Every structure is written in structure tokens, then in C-alpha cells.
Amino acid sequence: MNVGIVGTGMMGSQIALRLVQKGHKVTVFNRIRSKAEKLRTFSLTTLCVANQPADIGHNCDIALICVKDYEAVLKVSFEKGGLNENPNADLVVIQCSTIAPDESHKVADLYLSKGIKMVSAPILTGITAAQRGELILIAAGAKAAYDKSKSILKDISKQIFYIGSDHRAASVLKLAVNINIALISLALAEGLIFVKGNKIDPNVFIKIFNSTYFKTGISENKGPKIVNDEYAPSFYLTNMVKDLNLALRTVHNSSLTLPTTASAQAVYRASEVFGLSNMDYTSVASFLLKLNGYEAFGTG
């Protein structure tokens, strides 16, 4: 297929390269063109760079949107030169960005008003999974649109949960997963700080914890990195703040109460103000460490 990727950040770039590997002709667009141009070095024959999203909408069978937030989705979709301008009659847009449930519904309706079919497909798992084509996706939208896009989704994932036509539900489920990621990471950080504050090697805690039933993918994969004060981003802390904000806004609109999530949001937001926006989301541990008077886990 001819596939377009709008947004070539950490996730979008890896999806683009994966689709090239699977034999598709891929066209990419990024508002900062140099980020898109970098991908040309990987494939000069089956990957090209578009001047505007409208070029992708006109020439591609499938267009995936992988941008930061709702405002960016609206810009690449509906502003001048957006995906909605002169689209291929059979175009299906796959909206992968994490946005609020009500925003997902609005974007799908706006595309529908332009005669364009949309599938919501928020992404679970991270960059390494994208490189391997092992993403986990939550897909929602009209069944015909999903069926047309399914082969592309399968090329980048190991599991797809198609949950029906409700775009809002896909966003709710994605935000629920990210709530858990945020809370698990915060619990791990506080356990490590508790151990360090009692003059015990945090490495010992990680070894013990990961031998128990209570271990998680985060404790196994991120735990040793936290102990070594390594926070190279696989998912930016600022994006975690965004997603917690979206979750709590949705909570407010539905009259629910999630006090632990609200507490976590405050800590992550403080970490962002502290200057950790572009570090990994687990760098919340670094903020809490310094809050307790320590410079790093690896020092006294």
C-alpha cells in the first residue's frame, strides 16, 4: 500500500521505518521538515517526504497521525494544507495520538463531515516495540474502515483490540493504561527512595522485587536504569503530564473521583517544572530523590 505518516517523532519515525521494511511505499510529513528528512537516509527508494499533509491525503491509501496533542491533530488534519484537502476517495485516516475521549469523538466527526473514514488507534507499548513491529493497539471506528486498515495495523503490531465504533472508548482505555503506568512508576520510585534513605543498596531492592509475583515490566526494564540514574526517554515525562491532565479532565466531566491519580498528577507536574520535561517519564524518581536531599541513586 501507499502509506502516509504525519508526525515523525520517536514513535512515528519507527512506525515509518517498520512499514518500509514490510514493503510499503511510505510518505512522511513533519512540521519540522528536518525531522522527516532524517528518515530518507534509511530508504531512498520507498520513503519520501511530503511538503504538506494534503499531499499524503491525496496520494496514500492509509494515513497515520502520530503527533503530540489535540491541537496538533487539528492542525495537520483541517488547517490549510491538511489531510482533509482533496483526499483520495478511499483514504482511511488512523489517528494514533493520545487525546481526550471527547476530542477523539470530535476529530472522527470532523473527518466524517469531510467524507473521510477514521480509525482511532492509540498505541500501547513503546519505541522498542515499534522497532520490532510489536505494538499493542486499541482500535475503534466503523468496521469497514477498520477492515481496510487492518493489514497495516498488523504490520506494526503484535496485538490489536478492536472494540467497536466508539472512538471515545479507545481514548478512555488508553488513558486508563497510562494512569497505571504513572502510578506503578511512582510506587517504584518511592520504594527505591525508601530503601536508599535507610542506607540499603537500591540494587538489592530491585533484585528482590523482581524475583516476586509483584514485579512489573517497568520494574524489570526501567528499575535498573533508575538506580543508575539513566533517563534517556522512551516516553517523555511531559507527555505523561499531558495524559494525566486529560484523564483528570475526563474524570471531572464524568463526576468520578480518582484521588491517587490526582496526587500522581501533582508529582509529575512538579517534576516537569523542575526541568525534567524531555527526560523519560521515570525521571519522576530523580525529582523525588532530590526532594529528599539526594543527588542521585548512585551517590551518597
N, C-alpha and C positions, 0 to 999 in steps of 0.2 A: 504493500500500500504506500501511498504518499502520505506521510505523517508530519504534522507540524507541532513544534514545541514552542510555546510562548512563555518565556521565563527560563533562563539558563543559569540559575543559581546552583547551589550544591545538589539539589535533587533533580531539577530539570536537566542539567548537563549530563548527569549519569543516566537518566532515562533516555536522552537523545542518543548517547553512545551505545546503550544497550539495544535500541531499536535498529541502529546501523548494523550492529553485529548480527541481528536477526534477519538482515537482508532488506530492510525497508529503506526507501528514499526519504530522508529526513530534512526538513527545513526548519530552521530555528530563528527566533527573534528574541532580542533583549533590548530593553530601553537604553541600557548602556551597551552600545554595539560591540565594544571591545571584548566583553564577556562572551558574546556569541561567537565572535571571530576566533577566539581561542580554540573552539571545538573543531575548526577546519583542519587543524594540524593532525587530527586523528583520522580524518577521512576526507580526501579531496574529491572523491568521485560520487559519494552517495549522501553527502551532507552539504547543505548550502545555507546561506544567511539571508533572511528576508529584510527588506527595508522597513516594512510595517506589518502589523498583524493581518491587515486586509489581504496581503499577498498570500499568507498562509490560508486564510479563509477561502480564497478564490481557487487555490491550486491543490489543496490537500483533501483527502477523504476524511481524515480524523485530525482534530487539533486538540492538543492537551495544554491546559493552562496550569502553570506552576509558579505562581507569584506570591508575594508576601501576605497580602491582606485584601479586604473587600474593595478598598479604593483602587488598588492596582488591578483587580479583576475588572472593575467597571471601566477603567481607562483603556485597557488592552482590548476590551470587548466592544465598547459602544462609543468611545470618542472618535474623532476624525481619524480615519485610517485603521479603525478597529476591525476585529474579526467579523463583525456583522455587515461590513460593507461589501456588496457584490459577492456574496458567498457562493461556493459550489452548491448546487441544489441538493446534493446528497450529504453535505457536510454534517458531521456529528462533533460537537464540542464536548470534551471531557474535562470537567472542572475539578482539578486536584487540590487546589489551595484550601487551607483550613480557614473557613469563615463561619460566621454565626449561622444558626439554623434559619432564622428569618431572612438573612442575607442570601443563603443558598436558594431559598424559595423565590426570592425576588429576581435573582440572576436567571434562574431557569425560566421564569415567566417572561422576562425581557427578551431572552433568546427566542422563546416560543412566539412572541409577538412579531418577531422578525422572520418567522418561518424556519427557524433553526432548531434542531433537536439537541438537547443537552443531557449528559450523564454526569451526575456528581460522583466523584471517586476519590474521597480523601484517603490519604496514604498513611498507613501504619508502618512501623519499622523505619530504618534509616538508610544512610548513604551506602554502607557496605552491602545491604540487601539490594539496593538499587543496582549496584555494580554487578551483582550476581543474577539479577532478574528474579529476586526472591521477595519482592514487596508483598505486603498484605493490604488488600484494598477493600473498602466498603463502597459498593456501587448502588446508586439509586437513579431512577429515571424510567421513562417509558420503555417497555420490554423490547420494542423494535429497535430503539436507539442503542440499548444495551447489547442486544444480539449483534448489531453491526460492529460495535466497538470491542466486542469480547475477545477477538483474536489478538488485538493489540494489547489489551489489558493482560491477557495470558502471557504475552511475550515479556512483560516486565514484572510479573508476579508469580508467587507460588500458591497463593490462595486468594480467591475473590468471594466476598459475601455480597450477593445480590439481594437486597432487602425490599425490593418493590419500587414503586413510583415516587415515594415521598422523599424529595430532596432534603427536606428539613431533618428527617430521621438520620440520614447519613452523617450530617454535621453533629447532631446530638451524640451519636455513638463515638465519633472521632474525639470530641471534646471529653467524653467520659473516660476514654482511654488515656488522654493526656492528663486529666486530673489524677489518675492513678500513677502515672509516670512521675508527676511532680511530687506527689506525697511519698512515694517509695524512695525517691532520690533524697528528699528532705529527711526522712527517717534514717536512711543510711548515713547521711552526713552527721546527724546528731548522735547516732551511735558511735561513730568514729571519734567525734569530739569528746564525748563522754569518756571513752577509753583513753584517749591521749591525755585528757585532763587528770586522769588517775595514774599517769606515768606508766602506761602499758603500751607496747608497740601496736599501732593500729593494724599492721600487717597480720598480727596474731588474730585480731578480731575478724578480719576478712577471711582468713583461713578457716577459722571455726565456723563463722556464719555460713560460709559457702559449703560446708560439709553437712548442713542441716536441711531439713524439709523447708525451711523458711527462706532459703536462698532465692534470688531472682536473677533474671538476665542482667539487670542493672548491677546487682552486687557482684556478679561474676565478671562482667565485661568492663564495667566502669569503676568498681571498687578499687582494684589495684592502681588504676590511673589516678583516682582521687588521692590515695595515700601517697603517690609520687608527685602530687600537685601538677598533674598533666590535664589540661582542659582544652586541648585542640577541639574545635567544635564539630560535632556531627549533627547537632541541632542547637541553634543559637539560644542563649538564655533569653534574649529579647523576644524571641518567638514563643517561648514558654509563657512569658508575661502576657503577651497578646492573647494566647489561648486561654489562660486563666481568666483574663478580663472578659473574654467572650463567654466563657462558661458562667461566670457570675452574673453577667448581664442577662443571660438566658434564665438563670435561676431566679433573678429578680422579676423577670417578666412572667414566670410561671408560678410565683408565690411559694417557691421551695426555700429551704434553709440548708446550706451546706457550710457549717461553721469551720470545719477543718480546711476545706478548700479556701475559704476566705482568709484564714490565718496563713496558709501557704502563699497565697497571692501577695500578702503584705511582705513576706520574707523575700520572695522573688523580685518584687518591685524594688525593695531596698537594695538588693544585690545589683539590680540594673543601675540604680542611682549611684551605687558605689563604683561603677565603671566596668561592670562585667558583661555588658550587653552582648558583645560579639564573641564571648567565650562560650564554651559548652554549657548547657543548662545545669550540669552537675557542679559548675563553679559556684553555685549557691553554698557549697561546702566551704569554699575559700572565704566567702563573706562571713559565714558563721564562725569560722576559725578565728578570723581577725576580731570579730565581736567579742570573742573570749580571750583575747590578748595574745594569740599565737600568730606567727607569720606564715608558717607552713606546716604540714604534717611531718615533713622530713627533717624539721629542725626542732630545737628545744623550746 
